[in-house]
Amino acid sequence: MPIPAPEELAAALRVQAPAGIDPAHLDELTGYLLTAYEAVQAYQPLSMRPVQAPWGGAALAFEASWPDTHSLVVATRRPPEQGSPAQLTLRRAGQLVYAVSSTPEHLATAVTLCLGRHIKRVASGEAAE
């Protein structure tokens, strides 16, 4: 799957949103995920797509994948019932490599820190390792 433009990802997240989510909350969650999405793009994933959030209720998530079998799920929810309102998990070949809870406001920074440690940032045309 190609990398969608930010507005395409936002539209797909809205389509996949749980029924009954407040429109203001949906806008807020989508905004946080789009900021994280921009941080992920700098690490040139092979694909990005909306996925089911790891929690029930008013939550949204997307997944980014790289050719070296890394996949990153970035999720946020509102209002948090228990636990963190945002999280990201990085897996390689299905094995958990990195997981962190965050606030939605700091989600993009958490993404950058995670990917900076585990995914090599490459110039256009070079292969990621």
N, C-alpha and C positions, 0 to 999 in steps of 0.2 A: 504494500500500500504506500503510495507516495505521501510526502509530507503535506498536509493540508495548510492552506493559508489560515491565518488567525481567525478571520471571520467564518471560514468553513468549519474550523474546530469548534468555535462558539456555537454555531448553528447545530452541529452534531451533538454537542453536549446538551443543548436545550431539548433536542428531540429525545435524548436518552434519559433526561431528568425524571425522577420519580413523580408520579401523579400527585397533585395537591401541593407541590412545593410553592411557597409564596414567591411571586414574580420578583420582588425586591431581593429576596434571599438568592434566587436563581441568578440575578444580575451580579450580586456580590460574589458568589462562588465562582461564576464564570470569569469575572475579572481577576480573581486570585490565580486561577488556573492559567489564564492567558499570560499573566506575568511570569509564571513558572515555565510555561511553554516557550517563551522567548529565551529564557535561560537555557533550556534544553537544546534549542536550535543551534546554539553556538558549538555544541559537541557533535553536530552532524549525524543525527540518528538516521537509520535506514527508513524507519516508518514511525508514525505517531497516529494514535486513534483513541477515541473515547472507549472506556471500559466501565464495568460495574465497579462502584466504590466498595471498599472492603467492609463498610458498615451499611446498615439499613437506614431508611429515613432520608432526610434532605441532604444528600451527598452526591458529589460529582468526582470523576477521576478520568485521567488519560494515561496511556501507556506509550512509552518510546522504546524502540528496539534498535540494536546495533548488530552488524554482521558477525561480531565475535560472540554471540549468544547472550549478551547483556540485555536485560530489559528493566526499565524503570517505571514504576507506577506512582503517580502523583495524585493525591486525593485530598479533598477538603469537604467539610460539612458545616452546617449551620442550622440550628444552634447545637452546640455539642452537648449531648446528654451526659456522657461520661467520657473521660479521657481527652485526648488531644483533638483539636478541631482540624488538624492537617497532619498528613504524614506522607513519607515517601519510602519506597522499598526498592532496592536494586538487587536483582538476581542475575546469576550467570549460570546457564545450563540448568535452570530450575532451582539452584541452590541459593539460599539467602546470603548475600554478600554484605549488605548494609541496610539498616532501617533506622529511621529517625522520626520522632514526632516534632511538630513545629506549630507555630501560630500561622494563620493564613498570611499575615503581613510579612512574615519572614520565610515563607515557603520558597520563593525564588532564590534567596540566599542559601538556604539549605540544599537546594538542587545544585547550585553552583559548587558548593563545598563537596558534596557527594561526588559529582561527576569529575571535578578537578582531581580527586583522589583515585578514581577508578576507571575513568574513560579518558583516553588520550585525545586532546583537542588537536585537530589536524587542519592543515591548510587545504584549500580546494584542490581536488584532484589526487590527494594522497590517501592511502588506505589507513584506517584506524587499526590500532593493535590492541 
